[in-house]
Amino acid sequence: MTEHVVIVGGGVGGSVLANDLADRLAPELEDGDVRVTLLNDSPEHVYKPVWLYVPFGQSEVDDGRRPLADLIDSRIEIRIDRVTDIDTDAKTLGCRDSDRPIEYDHLVLATGVTLAPEVVPGLEEGGHNYYSEAGAEALREELLSFTEGHLVLSVVGSPHMCPVAPLEFTFMADDWLRERGLREDVEITYTYPVGRVHGTPPIAEWARPVLDDRDINVETFFNAESVDPEAKTMTSMEGTELDYDLLVSIPPHRGIDVIEEAGLGEKGWVDVDNHTLEAETAEDVYALGDTADTGAPKSGSVAHYQVSTVGQRLTSRIRGRPPTATYDGKTLCFIETGMDEATFVAFDYENAPSPPPPSEKIHWSKLAYNESYWLTARGLL
Amino acid sequence: MSEELTDERAELEAAIAENPEEVAEFVRRLDAVNELLDVLALGEGALTDEMVRDVAGTTATLAESADGIATEETVGLAETVGENGAELEDALESLLTLQRTGALDELVELGGVASLLTSALDDEMVTSLAGTGTSLGELADTATEEDTHDGLETMLEGVAAAEAETPEQVGPLGLLGAARDPDVQYGLGYLLSIARAIGRERTETGAAETTQ
């Protein structure tokens, strides 16, 4: 009997896993004992970290797109469709463009995130973001013509993709405006929902003096309640009101609805064992990347590092061996501290991050990795 | 005055009588001690509470520092420095040169990149990269053999020239016509030679796999 592995989602986690399994399960795939299907709602793979550079005119959204067919091993079946329901008892998936459900033996959910700006009244109309292709392009148009006034970067939703990206954008905007001789005419304010400037205390401790040194205003305990696009004001649940001329927000994030409907977890995040990445409420279901509620950040590096755990555990089960691989929370994030310098944080479930001094070399490393990301997607790096 | 104290005084007087020179010397030294005590009394009068605390604190810090410095590790370090003085002097000179030329800052930044690389990698990535590197190395080994290199260059130049021209659609008649072109004849001969070699290679590989 042929065992069927279905991966839902062709982002970093899903694509890297598909190529990982093509190598790991090569004998079974060749003998027809295993099939692997990658199910995605678009024929293209999107590398989202590119969007950070779009508002500053340093990247185009097309730089982050490649056809899945060019990246995925030919032994993997690619199917373009959208999952509409998951039945973990019957082990089937319903799809938008198919009358017949897809049967699976092992399911991996790598469905990522969607933006939910509608959660905060007025945010969609009054705020910009760089967490989508359209958002990054619209923000570019605003930012290029922004020469004076109050720029507010507000982290509205948490958890969100790439947890250090709000700091990166703020540091880059500060440096970008300085380089163009506009900083004195632009006031910058950074808001964060908890009582420090980042959710991870060591990162907050590192970032706060940098923000202060650059004369960037900080508003902590600022949970956005509403935005008034006409008056250009933003009000927090704590009662603070901020005037803005250009609002850049990190909108609330959600997983896809079918995950909650299938009873796999709330808000579209799958409840998993933090180490095995196996779903808590269903058999033979795994989640990785942004979809998995592990407490690790929602970042591409996390998805990348989780792939080997899921790949090894799936392979062990298919070969009838007890799976032993576990994920230790390994995370690595670059942090751009300006237009020409960067640092990075590396941490896991046990060890806290400690950013080294920013340097041009680390900035170059980030640029180089972004360019060579396509080797990661192909499973080579 | 008690009887006990009277006895002690008598013993002291007897001792002085027996050692008059030593007693004279003691009294002379006692004068010097008294002068010293006067100086200390002057100092004591001049000091405030805060100054006393400061002096005491400094003294305590010095004592603690000395105690801290004299650990097993620092003693070992001092021994190592002593044994390798000449080498350390040379190393320090090199360090100073790096500092003067600005290369030290560059090295520190490169150290950050090295730290980044070690943080980013995991076992799977090292294995995968090593595998890719090995495959590329084997490919490079074959590609750099002189004949292979020349042949590949010929092929790549041919591909580049074809790309630079606008290719025409060619039917059977066009193919027959082109076959009369000496360049095409030479190229076809070359391609047939490659086809023959590939066939021979695959036959040999197949035979080798069958016998294994």
Interface residues (C-beta under 8 A of the other chain):
Chain A: S301 Y305 S308 K330 L332 T343 F344 A346 P356 P357 S359 E360 K361 I362 S365 G379 L380 L381
Chain B: V108 E109 L110 G112 V113 S115 L116 S119 A120 D122 D123 E124 M125 S128 L129 T132
